[in-house]
C-alpha cells in the first residue's frame, strides 16, 4: 500500500530544512511510514525533488503553479 502526504498550502521541504524540521520528519514520521508502507510520496510546493529514504519520494511543484491551483491539482 502507498501513502501520499500533502504538505500545507505553500509549505515546502525547503521550508522544513531551513527551520530544522526536516530531521524531525525523517526521524519521527517518515522512518515509521517507510516501514509500514510500500512507497511514500510527499507533495511539496517547492522545487526540490528526490528520494529522502529508499522508498520515500519528494515530489515538487516543478511547473511553478500558483499554490491554490496546485492544491486542487495535486491529488490528480
C-alpha positions in Angstrom: 0.0 0.0 0.0 1.2 3.5 -0.8 0.9 6.7 1.3 0.7 10.3 -0.1 1.4 13.2 2.2 0.3 16.7 1.1 2.1 19.5 2.9 0.1 22.5 4.0 -0.7 25.1 1.3 2.5 26.9 0.4 4.8 24.7 2.5 7.9 23.1 1.0 10.6 20.7 2.0 13.0 23.7 1.7 11.0 25.4 4.5 11.3 22.3 6.7 15.1 22.3 6.0 15.5 26.0 6.8 13.7 25.5 10.2 15.3 22.2 11.1 12.1 20.3 10.9 13.4 18.0 8.1 15.4 15.9 10.6 12.4 15.7 12.9 10.2 14.5 10.0 12.8 12.0 8.9 13.4 10.6 12.3 9.9 10.6 13.8 7.4 10.3 10.9 9.0 9.2 7.7 11.0 6.3 9.2 7.8 4.8 10.6 5.8 5.4 7.4 8.6 3.8 5.3 8.4 0.6 7.4 4.6 0.4 7.1 4.0 1.4 3.5 5.5 0.2 0.2 6.0 3.7 -1.1 5.6 7.1 0.5 5.1 10.2 -1.7 5.4 13.8 -0.2 3.9 16.5 -2.4 5.7 19.8 -1.8 5.1 23.3 -3.1 8.9 23.8 -3.5 11.3 23.0 -6.3 13.4 20.3 -4.6 12.8 16.7 -5.7 14.3 13.4 -4.9 14.4 10.4 -2.7 14.6 11.0 1.0 14.8 7.4 2.0 14.8 4.2 -0.1 11.0 4.2 -0.5 10.2 7.9 0.3 9.9 10.3 -2.6 9.7 14.1 -2.6 7.6 15.4 -5.5 7.9 19.1 -6.3 5.8 21.8 -7.9 8.1 21.7 -10.9 5.9 24.0 -13.1 5.7 26.8 -10.5 1.9 26.6 -10.5 0.2 29.0 -8.0 -0.3 27.4 -4.7 -4.1 27.4 -4.7 -4.4 25.9 -8.1 -1.6 23.4 -7.3 -3.5 22.3 -4.1 -6.5 21.4 -6.3 -4.4 19.6 -8.9 -2.1 17.6 -6.5 -4.3 14.6 -5.9 -4.6 14.0 -9.7 
